[in-house]
Amino acid sequence: MGLFGSLFGDGVNEGVAQARETEGSVIIDVRSLDEYRNGHIPGSYNVPVNVIDRVAKAVPDKKTPLFLYCLSGSRSAMACRELERMGYDTVTNMGGIGRWSGELVRGGDPR
């Protein structure tokens, strides 16, 4: 583990593991559609931060655990705050995909 890994932990890797262990959870990539198509975490949905309110239609149950990521963690932090304001109970910022050590899916539609 490098210096930054020892300082900040695994972030997105731990978050995805937790999401996959959490029944009914949803992983959301809040990057742009182009960024999503260039490589995203398998099983994630794309809801760009500028239209994060669309989550309400896709995930109407506000008790659904949501796990968000972006490129660095900044946009996902903003999206988490907005989703909490909208009344979602369990919202987790997993940070940036740049630290993801798993496979990436390229192309495809945003589910």
All heavy atoms as an XYZ file, in Angstrom:
840
protein
N       0.849     -1.171      0.000
C       0.000      0.000      0.000
C       0.892      1.231      0.000
O       1.828      1.331      0.768
C      -0.904     -0.011      1.241
C      -1.819      1.174      1.307
S      -2.869      1.247      2.803
C      -3.659     -0.314      2.807
N       0.586      2.211     -0.882
C       1.381      3.420     -0.968
C       1.070      4.390      0.156
O       0.218      4.154      1.013
N       1.782      5.502      0.132
C       1.613      6.526      1.155
C       0.168      6.991      1.259
O      -0.396      7.053      2.344
C       2.528      7.721      0.857
C       2.339      8.946      1.748
C       2.677      8.589      3.190
C       3.192     10.091      1.260
N      -0.460      7.306      0.129
C      -1.831      7.798      0.182
C      -2.803      6.729      0.629
O      -3.769      7.007      1.322
C      -2.246      8.399     -1.168
C      -1.510      9.662     -1.468
C      -0.521      9.689     -2.432
C      -1.767     10.821     -0.758
C       0.182     10.853     -2.702
C      -1.068     11.989     -1.017
C      -0.091     12.008     -1.991
N      -2.567      5.483      0.244
C      -3.410      4.396      0.711
C      -3.358      4.246      2.217
O      -4.364      4.018      2.875
N      -2.156      4.415      2.784
C      -2.035      4.285      4.233
C      -2.659      5.471      4.950
O      -3.119      5.344      6.080
C      -0.575      4.130      4.636
O       0.163      5.291      4.298
N      -2.694      6.631      4.318
C      -3.297      7.817      4.936
C      -4.815      7.827      4.830
O      -5.511      8.249      5.744
C      -2.751      9.097      4.282
C      -1.286      9.427      4.552
C      -0.868     10.642      3.739
C      -1.049      9.673      6.025
N      -5.337      7.393      3.679
C      -6.757      7.546      3.410
C      -7.536      6.244      3.329
O      -8.736      6.262      3.119
C      -6.958      8.336      2.105
C      -6.346      9.695      2.147
C      -5.239      9.996      1.387
C      -6.858     10.673      2.982
C      -4.664     11.256      1.437
C      -6.288     11.942      3.038
C      -5.196     12.230      2.261
N      -6.906      5.099      3.453
C      -7.621      3.837      3.348
C      -7.933      3.508      1.903
O      -7.458      4.161      0.988
N      -8.726      2.476      1.701
C      -9.024      2.026      0.352
C     -10.200      2.755     -0.281
O     -10.418      2.652     -1.466
C      -9.280      0.519      0.339
C      -7.999     -0.267      0.569
O      -6.919      0.245      0.241
O      -8.091     -1.387      1.072
N     -10.991      3.488      0.484
C     -12.071      4.295     -0.059
C     -13.037      3.532     -0.927
O     -13.855      2.753     -0.435
N     -12.935      3.730     -2.223
C     -13.895      3.163     -3.161
C     -13.890      1.632     -3.128
O     -14.944      1.010     -3.262
C     -13.676      3.722     -4.586
C     -12.401      3.206     -5.200
C     -14.872      3.466     -5.481
N     -12.750      1.018     -2.911
C     -12.690     -0.445     -2.858
C     -13.488     -0.979     -1.668
O     -14.275     -1.913     -1.808
C     -11.240     -0.921     -2.803
C     -10.514     -0.601     -4.088
O     -10.865     -1.088     -5.148
N      -9.506      0.242     -3.994
N     -13.279     -0.381     -0.517
C     -14.041     -0.770      0.673
C     -15.520     -0.451      0.504
O     -16.387     -1.211      0.916
C     -13.496     -0.071      1.912
C     -12.139     -0.564      2.333
C     -11.571      0.222      3.503
O     -12.237      1.136      4.021
O     -10.438     -0.093      3.891
N     -15.809      0.709     -0.101
C     -17.197      1.111     -0.309
C     -17.959      0.157     -1.198
O     -19.100     -0.205     -0.915
N     -17.329     -0.272     -2.284
C     -17.993     -1.216     -3.197
C     -18.209     -2.549     -2.499
O     -19.277     -3.167     -2.626
C     -17.200     -1.374     -4.514
C     -17.746     -2.528     -5.351
C     -17.246     -0.075     -5.312
N     -17.225     -3.000     -1.730
C     -17.388     -4.257     -0.985
C     -18.558     -4.132     -0.016
O     -19.391     -5.050      0.086
C     -16.106     -4.600     -0.237
N     -18.650     -3.016      0.677
C     -19.760     -2.802      1.610
C     -21.094     -2.745      0.865
O     -22.081     -3.334      1.309
C     -19.548     -1.509      2.396
C     -20.621     -1.262      3.423
C     -20.405      0.044      4.184
O     -19.435      0.759      3.974
N     -21.328      0.351      5.059
N     -21.121     -2.048     -0.271
C     -22.354     -1.952     -1.055
C     -22.815     -3.333     -1.503
O     -24.005     -3.649     -1.447
C     -22.140     -1.046     -2.264
N     -21.892     -4.149     -1.939
C     -22.240     -5.486     -2.428
C     -22.703     -6.407     -1.304
O     -23.417     -7.367     -1.557
C     -21.072     -6.081     -3.200
C     -20.863     -5.341     -4.524
C     -19.737     -5.887     -5.330
N     -19.674     -5.203     -6.632
C     -18.618     -5.169     -7.405
N     -17.502     -5.800     -7.046
N     -18.639     -4.530     -8.555
N     -22.311     -6.089     -0.079
C     -22.750     -6.875      1.079
C     -24.049     -6.340      1.688
O     -24.641     -7.008      2.533
C     -21.656     -6.865      2.151
C     -20.412     -7.619      1.752
C     -19.262     -7.436      2.742
O     -19.443     -6.755      3.775
O     -18.174     -7.970      2.465
N     -24.472     -5.165      1.260
C     -25.656     -4.520      1.821
C     -26.869     -4.811      0.948
O     -26.923     -4.371     -0.208
C     -25.445     -2.994      1.936
O     -24.285     -2.754      2.736
C     -26.647     -2.313      2.547
N     -27.807     -5.542      1.489
C     -28.994     -5.931      0.734
C     -29.750     -4.707      0.226
O     -30.015     -3.765      0.971
C     -29.918     -6.776      1.610
C     -31.103     -7.342      0.852
C     -31.942     -8.269      1.707
O     -31.432     -8.795      2.709
O     -33.104     -8.457      1.349
N     -30.080     -4.736     -1.050
C     -30.887     -3.684     -1.655
C     -30.145     -2.406     -1.976
O     -30.758     -1.425     -2.415
N     -28.830     -2.373     -1.792
C     -28.083     -1.139     -2.029
C     -27.964     -0.832     -3.519
O     -28.118     -1.715     -4.369
C     -26.695     -1.226     -1.405
O     -25.898     -2.152     -2.114
N     -27.681      0.434     -3.816
C     -27.523      0.895     -5.190
C     -26.215      1.681     -5.269
O     -25.976      2.574     -4.447
C     -28.707      1.789     -5.624
C     -28.495      2.353     -7.017
C     -30.015      1.004     -5.554
N     -25.382      1.352     -6.268
C     -24.139      2.076     -6.514
C     -24.404      3.073     -7.636
O     -24.891      2.696     -8.710
C     -22.992      1.127     -6.888
C     -22.714      0.138     -5.751
C     -21.733      1.920     -7.252
C     -21.696     -0.934     -6.086
N     -24.071      4.345     -7.377
C     -24.342      5.410     -8.345
C     -23.046      6.126     -8.705
O     -22.325      6.612     -7.840
C     -25.359      6.422     -7.782
C     -26.674      5.708     -7.445
C     -25.586      7.558     -8.774
C     -27.683      6.578     -6.732
N     -22.782      6.208     -9.996
C     -21.664      6.963    -10.563
C     -22.215      8.335    -10.927
O     -23.103      8.441    -11.764
C     -21.163      6.223    -11.805
C     -19.977      6.866    -12.486
O     -19.853      8.104    -12.443
O     -19.188      6.126    -13.087
N     -21.713      9.389    -10.295
C     -22.264     10.725    -10.532
C     -21.460     11.523    -11.556
O     -21.669     12.723    -11.716
C     -22.414     11.525     -9.217
C     -23.326     10.796     -8.251
C     -21.077     11.834     -8.571
N     -20.556     10.851    -12.281
C     -19.796     11.520    -13.332
C     -20.665     11.721    -14.569
O     -21.790     11.228    -14.650
C     -18.552     10.696    -13.691
C     -17.596     10.512    -12.524
C     -16.441      9.589    -12.871
N     -16.953      8.282    -13.289
C     -16.325      7.469    -14.127
N     -15.166      7.819    -14.659
N     -16.853      6.299    -14.445
N     -20.131     12.418    -15.555
C     -20.861     12.634    -16.812
C     -21.046     11.305    -17.549
O     -20.340     10.327    -17.276
C     -20.099     13.608    -17.708
O     -18.925     12.980    -18.216
N     -21.967     11.293    -18.490
C     -22.217     10.089    -19.287
C     -20.960      9.663    -20.038
O     -20.644      8.473    -20.100
C     -23.383     10.316    -20.259
C     -23.737      9.149    -21.169
C     -24.075      7.892    -20.365
C     -24.903      9.530    -22.077
N     -20.214     10.611    -20.601
C     -18.983     10.262    -21.308
C     -17.966      9.615    -20.375
O     -17.331      8.619    -20.733
C     -18.364     11.494    -21.965
C     -19.115     11.930    -23.211
O     -19.875     11.116    -23.785
O     -18.944     13.094    -23.614
N     -17.811     10.164    -19.170
C     -16.893      9.572    -18.203
C     -17.337      8.157    -17.843
O     -16.527      7.237    -17.758
C     -16.827     10.417    -16.931
C     -16.111     11.743    -17.093
C     -16.215     12.575    -15.850
O     -17.343     12.973    -15.477
O     -15.167     12.829    -15.229
N     -18.646      7.994    -17.636
C     -19.211      6.688    -17.300
C     -18.905      5.677    -18.403
O     -18.469      4.564    -18.136
C     -20.717      6.844    -17.088
C     -21.455      5.580    -16.734
C     -21.476      5.108    -15.429
C     -22.160      4.868    -17.702
C     -22.175      3.959    -15.087
C     -22.866      3.716    -17.378
C     -22.871      3.264    -16.072
O     -23.564      2.134    -15.738
N     -19.129      6.065    -19.640
C     -18.896      5.154    -20.771
C     -17.420      4.824    -20.967
O     -17.093      3.786    -21.522
C     -19.483      5.748    -22.045
C     -20.985      5.677    -22.066
C     -21.555      6.176    -23.362
N     -22.991      5.932    -23.404
C     -23.830      6.616    -24.148
N     -23.385      7.590    -24.933
N     -25.117      6.338    -24.131
N     -16.535      5.687    -20.498
C     -15.096      5.424    -20.610
C     -14.603      4.425    -19.585
O     -13.460      3.981    -19.658
C     -14.301      6.726    -20.505
C     -14.335      7.503    -21.804
O     -14.403      6.930    -22.880
N     -14.303      8.822    -21.694
N     -15.433      4.080    -18.621
C     -15.073      3.060    -17.640
C     -15.775      3.299    -16.324
O     -15.619      4.358    -15.715
N     -16.589      2.323    -15.915
C     -17.329      2.438    -14.657
C     -17.298      1.115    -13.893
O     -16.977      0.071    -14.443
C     -18.782      2.887    -14.901
C     -19.549      1.985    -15.802
N     -19.520      2.112    -17.182
C     -20.361      0.929    -15.542
C     -20.283      1.173    -17.724
N     -20.800      0.440    -16.749
N     -17.642      1.198    -12.623
C     -17.670      0.025    -11.765
C     -18.854     -0.854    -12.166
O     -19.972     -0.351    -12.341
C     -17.769      0.453    -10.291
C     -16.475      1.193     -9.899
C     -18.008     -0.744     -9.378
C     -16.513      1.860     -8.548
N     -18.632     -2.150    -12.359
C     -19.722     -3.043    -12.751
C     -20.913     -2.943    -11.790
O     -20.745     -2.890    -10.570
C     -19.090     -4.435    -12.671
C     -17.627     -4.206    -12.827
C     -17.368     -2.872    -12.177
N     -22.101     -2.871    -12.382
C     -23.323     -2.814    -11.593
C     -23.743     -1.424    -11.159
O     -24.772     -1.254    -10.519
N     -22.944     -0.418    -11.506
C     -23.295      0.945    -11.104
C     -24.275      1.578    -12.082
O     -24.349      1.201    -13.245
C     -22.034      1.813    -10.995
O     -21.417      1.967    -12.260
N     -25.026      2.530    -11.560
C     -25.943      3.338    -12.358
C     -25.306      4.693    -12.570
O     -24.581      5.181    -11.703
C     -27.271      3.547    -11.615
C     -28.099      2.301    -11.477
C     -27.877      1.411    -10.431
C     -29.107      2.016    -12.389
C     -28.639      0.270    -10.295
C     -29.877      0.878    -12.268
C     -29.629      0.003    -11.210
O     -30.383     -1.133    -11.082
N     -25.588      5.332    -13.689
C     -25.067      6.665    -13.944
C     -26.170      7.695    -13.754
O     -27.173      7.677    -14.455
C     -24.497      6.751    -15.361
C     -23.956      8.119    -15.699
O     -24.333      8.715    -16.688
N     -23.046      8.622    -14.893
N     -25.980      8.568    -12.766
C     -26.857      9.717    -12.551
C     -25.919     10.895    -12.305
O     -25.432     11.076    -11.182
C     -27.811      9.526    -11.354
C     -28.727     10.739    -11.221
C     -28.621      8.246    -11.477
N     -25.604     11.675    -13.351
C     -24.676     12.784    -13.182
C     -25.115     13.741    -12.070
O     -26.312     13.945    -11.843
C     -24.697     13.468    -14.548
C     -25.060     12.366    -15.501
C     -26.043     11.526    -14.737
N     -24.130     14.315    -11.401
C     -24.411     15.172    -10.241
C     -25.349     16.329    -10.594
O     -26.170     16.727     -9.771
C     -23.100     15.671     -9.593
C     -22.355     16.638    -10.506
C     -23.359     16.273     -8.235
N     -25.272     16.835    -11.816
C     -26.121     17.972    -12.183
C     -27.592     17.593    -12.349
O     -28.444     18.485    -12.447
C     -25.593     18.668    -13.441
C     -25.609     17.766    -14.664
O     -25.245     16.602    -14.585
N     -26.010     18.320    -15.789
N     -27.907     16.295    -12.342
C     -29.304     15.839    -12.402
C     -29.572     14.816    -11.303
O     -30.371     13.896    -11.476
C     -29.672     15.273    -13.804
C     -29.688     16.367    -14.859
C     -28.736     14.138    -14.210
N     -28.916     14.990    -10.157
C     -29.005     14.012     -9.074
C     -30.434     13.843     -8.577
O     -30.787     12.786     -8.040
C     -28.022     14.350     -7.919
C     -27.774     13.120     -7.044
C     -28.504     15.550     -7.118
C     -27.071     11.982     -7.723
N     -31.282     14.834     -8.787
C     -32.679     14.712     -8.367
C     -33.405     13.574     -9.084
O     -34.437     13.105     -8.613
C     -33.419     16.038     -8.550
C     -33.409     16.542     -9.979
O     -32.388     16.378    -10.681
O     -34.430     17.117    -10.402
N     -32.863     13.096    -10.208
C     -33.469     11.967    -10.930
C     -33.408     10.665    -10.137
O     -34.104      9.712    -10.453
C     -32.792     11.770    -12.282
C     -33.065     12.891    -13.246
C     -32.442     12.630    -14.579
N     -32.640     13.769    -15.471
C     -32.031     13.908    -16.627
N     -31.181     12.987    -17.048
N     -32.262     14.959    -17.363
N     -32.584     10.624     -9.108
C     -32.509      9.428     -8.256
C     -33.875      9.158     -7.643
O     -34.270      8.004     -7.472
C     -31.425      9.588     -7.164
C     -31.535      8.500     -6.120
C     -30.047      9.570     -7.796
N     -34.632     10.208     -7.341
C     -35.946     10.047     -6.710
C     -36.874      9.191     -7.563
O     -37.676      8.421     -7.026
C     -36.573     11.409     -6.440
N     -36.759      9.294     -8.874
C     -37.597      8.487     -9.763
C     -37.064      7.055     -9.873
O     -37.823      6.098     -9.844
C     -37.666      9.124    -11.154
C     -38.599      8.417    -12.087
C     -38.727      9.140    -13.414
C     -39.697      8.411    -14.318
N     -39.866      9.068    -15.601
N     -35.752      6.917     -9.946
C     -35.137      5.591    -10.104
C     -35.128      4.799     -8.803
O     -35.233      3.578     -8.817
C     -33.712      5.745    -10.627
N     -34.999      5.503     -7.678
C     -34.930      4.858     -6.364
C     -35.889      5.603     -5.429
O     -35.476      6.438     -4.626
C     -33.490      4.889     -5.787
C     -33.419      4.113     -4.490
C     -32.482      4.354     -6.790
N     -37.188      5.324     -5.535
C     -38.160      6.081     -4.745
C     -38.139      5.796     -3.244
O     -38.541      6.646     -2.447
C     -39.504      5.688     -5.356
C     -39.264      4.403     -6.057
C     -37.827      4.396     -6.464
N     -37.667      4.609     -2.839
C     -37.619      4.264     -1.417
C     -36.422      4.952     -0.771
O     -35.272      4.595     -1.014
C     -37.520      2.750     -1.245
C     -37.522      2.308      0.205
O     -37.548      3.173      1.114
O     -37.489      1.087      0.442
N     -36.682      5.923      0.067
C     -35.627      6.736      0.669
C     -34.829      5.982      1.741
O     -33.862      6.498      2.271
C     -36.218      8.021      1.217
C     -36.808      8.865      0.091
C     -36.870     10.297      0.446
C     -37.537     11.141     -0.526
N     -37.379     11.467     -1.711
N     -35.220      4.758      2.029
C     -34.462      3.928      2.964
C     -33.421      3.057      2.240
O     -32.619      2.375      2.875
C     -35.397      3.059      3.790
C     -36.300      3.886      4.711
C     -36.969      3.036      5.740
C     -37.872      3.842      6.635
N     -37.225      4.931      7.335
N     -33.424      3.095      0.896
C     -32.462      2.328      0.107
C     -31.056      2.854      0.358
O     -30.810      4.058      0.221
C     -32.790      2.458     -1.400
O     -34.106      1.968     -1.633
C     -31.796      1.691     -2.253
N     -30.118      1.994      0.719
C     -28.734      2.441      0.907
C     -28.111      2.819     -0.444
O     -28.120      2.026     -1.388
C     -28.029      1.226      1.499
C     -29.117      0.322      1.979
C     -30.299      0.598      1.105
N     -27.589      4.028     -0.523
C     -26.974      4.531     -1.748
C     -25.475      4.708     -1.529
O     -25.047      5.247     -0.506
C     -27.589      5.872     -2.143
C     -29.103      5.894     -2.343
C     -29.575      7.314     -2.629
C     -29.523      4.948     -3.455
N     -24.687      4.259     -2.497
C     -23.231      4.369     -2.460
C     -22.800      5.112     -3.717
O     -23.039      4.637     -4.821
C     -22.591      2.984     -2.413
C     -22.836      2.254     -1.124
C     -24.034      1.581     -0.897
C     -21.870      2.241     -0.133
C     -24.270      0.905      0.293
C     -22.089      1.560      1.067
C     -23.286      0.902      1.280
N     -22.179      6.277     -3.554
C     -21.836      7.140     -4.679
C     -20.336      7.259     -4.884
O     -19.561      7.212     -3.927
C     -22.386      8.546     -4.445
C     -23.867      8.779     -4.684
C     -24.739      7.937     -3.786
C     -24.206     10.242     -4.526
N     -19.949      7.454     -6.158
C     -18.558      7.745     -6.477
C     -18.499      8.656     -7.693
O     -19.475      8.800     -8.431
C     -17.745      6.460     -6.721
C     -18.073      5.736     -8.005
C     -17.365      5.994     -9.176
C     -19.079      4.775     -8.051
C     -17.664      5.323    -10.356
C     -19.377      4.096     -9.218
C     -18.670      4.375    -10.370
O     -18.971      3.707    -11.539
N     -17.337      9.285     -7.872
C     -17.077     10.112     -9.048
C     -15.613      9.914     -9.428
O     -15.081      8.815     -9.243
C     -17.423     11.579     -8.773
S     -16.440     12.345     -7.471
N     -14.948     10.951     -9.898
C     -13.536     10.818    -10.258
C     -12.641     10.964     -9.032
O     -11.745     10.159     -8.798
C     -13.150     11.854    -11.316
C     -11.709     11.808    -11.789
C     -11.392     10.469    -12.450
C     -11.425     12.953    -12.736
N     -12.916     11.987     -8.218
C     -12.047     12.261     -7.072
C     -12.740     12.165     -5.719
O     -12.083     12.088     -4.691
C     -11.475     13.676     -7.198
O     -12.512     14.630     -7.027
N     -14.060     12.220     -5.706
C     -14.823     12.229     -4.463
C     -15.525     13.543     -4.203
O     -16.385     13.636     -3.341
N     -15.187     14.566     -4.967
C     -15.775     15.895     -4.770
C     -17.232     15.961     -5.240
O     -18.115     16.402     -4.493
C     -14.930     16.942     -5.508
O     -15.478     18.213     -5.341
N     -17.477     15.539     -6.480
C     -18.865     15.567     -6.989
C     -19.756     14.610     -6.216
O     -20.922     14.909     -5.955
C     -18.896     15.222     -8.484
C     -18.395     16.343     -9.366
C     -18.397     15.941    -10.812
N     -17.234     15.105    -11.087
C     -16.952     14.572    -12.270
N     -17.769     14.759    -13.295
N     -15.883     13.836    -12.440
N     -19.213     13.447     -5.822
C     -20.030     12.505     -5.061
C     -20.348     13.068     -3.681
O     -21.430     12.819     -3.146
C     -19.380     11.126     -4.985
O     -18.053     11.185     -4.550
N     -19.452     13.860     -3.109
C     -19.742     14.510     -1.821
C     -20.894     15.501     -1.982
O     -21.811     15.538     -1.147
C     -18.498     15.214     -1.287
N     -20.874     16.281     -3.055
C     -21.971     17.224     -3.318
C     -23.285     16.482     -3.518
O     -24.329     16.882     -2.993
C     -21.668     18.085     -4.555
C     -20.558     19.063     -4.346
S     -20.166     20.177     -5.748
C     -20.951     19.476     -7.152
N     -23.227     15.395     -4.285
C     -24.432     14.603     -4.552
C     -24.975     13.981     -3.271
O     -26.192     13.935     -3.061
C     -24.133     13.527     -5.594
N     -24.089     13.521     -2.400
C     -24.523     12.944     -1.119
C     -25.279     13.975     -0.292
O     -26.336     13.673      0.270
C     -23.320     12.431     -0.320
S     -22.663     10.862     -0.889
N     -24.734     15.184     -0.231
C     -25.415     16.242      0.528
C     -26.810     16.503     -0.030
O     -27.773     16.672      0.718
C     -24.580     17.520      0.536
C     -23.369     17.434      1.445
C     -22.699     18.782      1.644
N     -22.172     19.360      0.417
C     -20.961     19.121     -0.079
N     -20.146     18.290      0.552
N     -20.561     19.697     -1.188
N     -26.932     16.533     -1.343
C     -28.236     16.792     -1.970
C     -29.210     15.649     -1.701
O     -30.382     15.873     -1.402
C     -28.074     17.025     -3.466
C     -29.366     17.309     -4.200
C     -30.090     18.568     -3.728
O     -29.480     19.438     -3.100
O     -31.304     18.665     -4.005
N     -28.743     14.417     -1.801
C     -29.615     13.270     -1.538
C     -30.063     13.229     -0.082
O     -31.219     12.899      0.206
C     -28.911     11.968     -1.931
C     -28.734     11.778     -3.441
C     -27.756     10.641     -3.727
C     -30.065     11.537     -4.122
N     -29.178     13.582      0.820
C     -29.572     13.672      2.231
C     -30.619     14.764      2.425
O     -31.583     14.581      3.158
C     -28.340     13.919      3.105
C     -27.456     12.688      3.209
C     -26.096     12.959      3.822
O     -25.709     14.151      3.972
O     -25.411     11.974      4.148
N     -30.439     15.897      1.741
C     -31.427     16.976      1.796
C     -32.780     16.507      1.257
O     -33.832     16.898      1.747
C     -30.932     18.193      1.008
C     -31.809     19.431      1.191
C     -31.529     20.499      0.164
N     -31.851     20.103     -1.197
C     -33.079     19.979     -1.700
N     -34.127     20.175     -0.941
N     -33.274     19.633     -2.960
N     -32.737     15.604      0.262
C     -33.960     15.059     -0.333
C     -34.616     14.009      0.566
O     -35.701     13.541      0.265
C     -33.645     14.449     -1.706
C     -33.255     15.470     -2.759
S     -32.570     14.722     -4.281
C     -33.885     13.639     -4.795
N     -33.939     13.614      1.642
C     -34.529     12.692      2.597
C     -34.025     11.263      2.569
O     -34.555     10.406      3.281
N     -32.983     10.980      1.791
C     -32.429      9.621      1.776
C     -31.692      9.374      3.083
O     -30.923     10.215      3.549
C     -31.520      9.408      0.556
C     -32.341      9.229     -0.696
C     -32.735     10.322     -1.454
C     -32.773      7.968     -1.075
C     -33.533     10.165     -2.578
C     -33.569      7.800     -2.205
C     -33.946      8.895     -2.948
O     -34.740      8.734     -4.055
N     -31.955      8.206      3.689
C     -31.432      7.874      5.020
C     -29.963      7.470      5.028
O     -29.211      7.862      5.913
C     -32.231      6.719      5.634
C     -33.640      7.102      6.004
O     -33.920      8.298      6.169
O     -34.464      6.182      6.139
N     -29.562      6.637      4.076
C     -28.226      6.057      4.094
C     -27.523      6.362      2.780
O     -27.772      5.714      1.768
C     -28.292      4.527      4.309
O     -29.091      4.259      5.458
C     -26.913      3.938      4.510
N     -26.655      7.368      2.813
C     -25.930      7.803      1.619
C     -24.444      7.808      1.957
O     -24.027      8.434      2.927
C     -26.384      9.214      1.180
C     -25.685      9.625     -0.098
C     -27.897      9.275      1.008
N     -23.661      7.091      1.150
C     -22.227      6.964      1.407
C     -21.423      7.471      0.221
O     -21.660      7.062     -0.914
C     -21.858      5.478      1.656
O     -22.622      4.994      2.762
C     -20.376      5.309      1.936
N     -20.475      8.360      0.496
C     -19.543      8.821     -0.525
C     -18.355      7.868     -0.519
O     -17.569      7.850      0.430
C     -19.089     10.250     -0.222
C     -18.106     10.768     -1.253
O     -17.811     10.117     -2.243
N     -17.586     11.955     -1.008
N     -18.205      7.095     -1.588
C     -17.105      6.140     -1.678
C     -15.825      6.775     -2.206
O     -14.780      6.142     -2.203
C     -17.496      4.964     -2.576
C     -18.661      4.166     -2.062
S     -18.933      2.640     -2.976
C     -19.304      3.226     -4.629
N     -15.904      8.007     -2.682
C     -14.710      8.681     -3.182
C     -14.538      8.543     -4.675
O     -15.512      8.480     -5.423
N     -13.282      8.483     -5.113
C     -12.969      8.520     -6.530
C     -12.634      7.189     -7.156
O     -11.956      6.349     -6.553
N     -13.081      7.026     -8.384
C     -12.853      5.791     -9.138
C     -11.378      5.609     -9.484
O     -10.933      4.499     -9.758
C     -13.728      5.754    -10.412
C     -13.749      4.348    -11.018
C     -13.269      6.813    -11.418
C     -14.742      4.166    -12.141
N     -10.608      6.674     -9.416
C      -9.181      6.576     -9.695
C      -8.450      5.624     -8.757
O      -7.386      5.120     -9.087
N      -9.039      5.349     -7.615
C      -8.434      4.428     -6.646
C      -9.035      3.029     -6.739
O      -8.680      2.147     -5.963
C      -8.607      4.986     -5.236
C      -8.002      6.389     -5.176
C      -7.400      6.854     -3.928
N      -6.654      5.863     -3.223
C      -6.731      5.693     -1.917
N      -7.522      6.442     -1.198
N      -6.004      4.789     -1.315
N      -9.950      2.802     -7.659
C     -10.612      1.505     -7.822
C      -9.611      0.486     -8.344
O      -8.929      0.722     -9.345
C     -11.786      1.657     -8.778
C     -12.473      0.400     -9.188
C     -12.576     -0.091    -10.458
C     -13.199     -0.526     -8.365
N     -13.305     -1.256    -10.471
C     -13.697     -1.554     -9.190
C     -13.455     -0.589     -6.993
C     -14.440     -2.621     -8.699
C     -14.199     -1.654     -6.509
C     -14.682     -2.649     -7.353
N      -9.521     -0.666     -7.707
C      -8.571     -1.694     -8.131
C      -9.234     -2.850     -8.874
O      -8.547     -3.774     -9.295
C      -7.799     -2.233     -6.918
O      -8.689     -2.829     -5.994
N     -10.538     -2.794     -9.050
C     -11.256     -3.862     -9.749
C     -11.388     -3.585    -11.234
O     -10.824     -2.626    -11.763
N     -12.151     -4.445    -11.888
C     -12.365     -4.280    -13.324
C     -13.272     -3.074    -13.594
O     -14.033     -2.642    -12.726
C     -13.015     -5.546    -13.905
C     -14.454     -5.740    -13.455
C     -15.144     -6.918    -14.127
O     -15.291     -6.904    -15.352
O     -15.545     -7.837    -13.389
N     -13.166     -2.550    -14.812
C     -14.036     -1.473    -15.276
C     -14.821     -1.977    -16.475
O     -14.317     -2.744    -17.286
C     -13.224     -0.253    -15.690
C     -12.509      0.521    -14.602
C     -11.658      1.624    -15.202
C     -13.505      1.089    -13.603
N     -16.058     -1.533    -16.560
C     -16.886     -1.815    -17.716
C     -16.828     -0.581    -18.608
O     -17.007      0.541    -18.140
C     -18.353     -2.095    -17.288
C     -19.234     -2.306    -18.503
C     -18.418     -3.276    -16.344
N     -16.577     -0.784    -19.875
C     -16.507      0.337    -20.825
C     -17.723      0.304    -21.733
O     -18.244     -0.751    -22.054
C     -15.236      0.260    -21.633
C     -13.993      0.305    -20.749
C     -12.762      0.749    -21.472
N     -11.565      0.592    -20.663
C     -11.201      1.384    -19.674
N     -11.970      2.395    -19.354
N     -10.089      1.168    -19.006
N     -18.174      1.492    -22.113
C     -19.319      1.610    -22.998
C     -20.618      1.376    -22.264
O     -20.688      1.472    -21.043
N     -21.630      1.066    -23.022
C     -22.919      0.743    -22.433
C     -23.757      1.950    -22.099
O     -23.322      3.099    -22.171
N     -24.996      1.663    -21.777
C     -25.931      2.701    -21.397
C     -25.937      2.843    -19.879
O     -25.583      1.916    -19.160
C     -27.335      2.354    -21.902
C     -27.426      2.493    -23.407
O     -26.816      3.453    -23.945
O     -28.052      1.657    -24.062
N     -26.376      3.972    -19.383
C     -26.296      4.243    -17.947
C     -27.284      3.500    -17.091
O     -27.484      3.848    -15.946
C     -26.525      5.761    -17.887
C     -27.276      6.094    -19.108
C     -26.823      5.110    -20.137
N     -27.875      2.461    -17.559
C     -28.826      1.619    -16.836
C     -30.027      2.428    -16.488
O     -30.431      2.895    -15.599
C     -28.203      0.957    -15.620
C     -27.140     -0.013    -16.030
C     -26.491     -0.728    -14.911
N     -27.356     -1.004    -13.798
C     -27.453     -2.146    -13.160
N     -26.743     -3.141    -13.514
N     -28.230     -2.330    -12.147
